[in-house]
Amino acid sequence: MVISIEGHHGTSFASAKLIQGDDYKLSKGDDEWLGDGVYFFVEGIKSNTADLAEKWAIVQAWNNKSKTLQYQQFAILKSVIEVEEENFLDLTTENGVEVLEYLVDKYIDKIKSIGKKLDFHDGMLLNLARRENVIPIEIVKGNFYIKFTKERIHRINLRTNNCTICTVCNPEKNIVSKEIINIGDIAI
């Protein structure tokens, strides 16, 4: 069975134009929330995912080192993501969490055996599982707490998740449509 998900991605207007002409670029690294992939806000904890993508695009524009905006205009892309059910890992469910726990058990001894002391992150485990073809994961969905502008300005560090995101590790295969649905200026 094919699962279809609508996702929203917030970025600069310049990047959105490049994405429309070509494709999304992967975020890569074991520190990424759900491993390598393109990240989208999807329906789950909140239903207005375009609003979350806008908040993300605005907060990502700020360069904390230089205290300046990296871009002046944001854009929100809406994409339809499709995946076969057996290639979808939903960490918002009990079964999905059990799969993640299985990966912890699988890799804990392996990491100890090579003498490394690592913090086990979701992203690291999912990247290992993908690289080693342990389970066929193309799309992963999970609930997270993300600091948007208000949370960063006021140093709000809640432990309660405020959004649902998903990552797509092969956008050419799983993203069937993409369109810019909103463009706006960033005011500081």
Phi, psi and omega in degrees: 000138179268131175261134178244131183231136172264128181231153178240136184235124179256136182200187175286157178298321179298316179294321180299320178296320178295319179298318179298323182280335184232258178199173177292149173259141182285141163278132185233145175137151180291345178274353176295146186310309184239029179083190182299138176158180173263133187257139180225147168275130181231161181297139180179259178297320178235154182260336181271076186285337175295322178296319178296319179296322177295313178301320179295314181299321180292314182291328179288341179291335185280127175262109186292330180289310183272350182058040179224166175277137176279337175209155185260339182236137176252165175215150176244127176255139173252131179230149171258128183245131178234141182207144173293140185307321183289349179253013183246125177248115183255100181280008174267003180241161178299316179299319179297317178295323177297324176296317178297319177297323175300318180295322175301310180299321182295319188263347184299315179290322180299315182290321175298321184294333178267006173075020179263144172251107182237148167280132178280114176251151176308311183301317180297314181296318180292322176296317177300314181298321178292313182299323183265006180051042179290313175221145184280093182253118175251324181229133176234137180237138178205163177263138183217163170256119180243135176274115173266195186302307183302317182294324179286315181298316185265007180052051178271123182234071179285159175256356180273128180300144180237002179198166176241131180234162171221155176239142180243115184275345178227081185300327180298328182273318193259345180262115186263345175204155176206135179210144175283126182247348181203140175227140179206164177267147178260124179251138177251000000 
